[in-house]
Amino acid sequence: MPVNKVTWQQVGHVTEPGRYMFRFGWLTVAADDLAIWTQFPDASFTLVQTSAPPLAVETDEAIAETDEFHLGAFELHVAVSPSMIGAHPADEMPMETQSEAQSSA
C-alpha cells in the first residue's frame, strides 16, 4: 500500500488551521502542523485517512461522500555535510518524526 505524502507547497501554503478541500479529499490542518511547516517549509507529511468524516449538521440534503484526511508523521529533509557520510553537499537525508498534535492523540 503506497504512503501518500504532501508538502506545504502542494496544499497551497495554507496559513490558517482548518479543513480544506483538495483533489484527494478533505484535509484537516492543525495549528501544530502549520508551526512545523513554518519552521521547516520543505517538510512532507503523511496523509492519514480518518475512519469517519466529521459530524455534519443534519439536513434533508444528501451529503457527498469524500475521503477525510489529517496530517500524520512528517519527514524533514536536511542537508547532510559531506564529512558526515562522504556524500555530495546537495544530498539530503530524510528524518521521520511525529507531530506533537498526532503524538498526543
C-alpha positions in Angstrom: 0.0 0.0 0.0 1.6 3.3 -1.1 2.1 6.0 1.5 0.9 9.4 0.3 2.8 12.4 1.5 2.1 16.1 1.0 4.2 19.2 1.2 3.2 22.7 2.2 3.6 23.8 -1.4 1.2 21.0 -2.6 -1.5 22.3 -0.2 -1.1 25.9 -1.4 0.9 27.2 1.6 -2.2 27.4 3.8 -1.8 29.8 6.6 -4.7 29.0 8.9 -5.7 25.8 10.7 -8.8 24.3 9.2 -10.4 21.9 6.8 -9.6 22.3 3.2 -10.9 20.5 0.0 -8.2 19.1 -2.3 -8.4 16.7 -5.3 -7.8 13.7 -2.9 -10.5 14.8 -0.4 -10.8 16.9 2.7 -7.7 17.7 4.6 -7.7 19.0 8.2 -4.6 21.0 9.0 -3.9 21.7 12.7 -2.0 24.7 14.2 0.9 22.4 15.2 1.2 21.2 11.6 1.5 24.8 10.4 4.1 25.5 13.0 6.2 22.7 11.6 5.8 23.9 8.0 6.7 27.5 9.1 9.9 26.2 10.7 10.6 23.6 8.0 8.9 24.6 4.7 10.2 21.5 2.9 8.8 19.0 5.4 6.4 16.4 4.0 3.6 15.0 6.0 2.0 11.6 5.6 -1.7 11.7 4.8 -3.7 9.7 7.3 -7.3 8.8 6.3 -9.7 9.3 9.1 -12.2 6.5 9.9 -15.2 8.7 9.6 -16.0 12.3 8.4 -16.5 15.0 10.9 -20.0 15.3 12.4 -22.3 17.0 9.9 -25.4 19.1 10.7 -28.4 17.0 9.9 -30.1 18.3 6.8 -32.5 16.9 4.2 -29.8 17.2 1.5 -27.7 14.2 0.6 -24.1 14.5 1.8 -21.5 13.6 -0.8 -19.1 11.0 0.5 -15.5 12.2 0.2 -12.3 11.0 1.8 -11.2 12.7 5.0 -7.5 13.1 6.0 -5.3 14.7 8.6 -1.5 15.1 8.7 0.4 12.4 10.4 4.2 11.7 10.7 6.4 14.2 8.9 9.7 13.9 7.3 12.4 16.6 7.4 14.8 17.0 4.6 18.0 18.4 6.0 21.3 18.9 4.2 24.0 16.5 5.3 27.6 17.6 5.3 30.0 15.5 3.1 32.2 14.8 6.1 29.2 13.0 7.8 28.6 10.4 5.2 31.1 11.1 2.3 28.3 12.3 0.0 27.8 15.3 -2.1 26.7 18.5 -0.3 23.5 18.7 -2.3 22.3 15.3 -0.9 19.5 15.3 1.6 18.7 12.8 4.3 15.1 12.4 5.4 14.3 12.4 9.1 11.0 10.9 10.1 9.3 12.2 13.2 5.8 12.6 14.6 4.0 15.9 15.1 3.0 16.9 18.7 -0.6 17.0 17.7 -0.5 13.4 16.5 1.5 12.0 19.4 -1.0 13.4 21.9 -4.0 11.9 20.1 
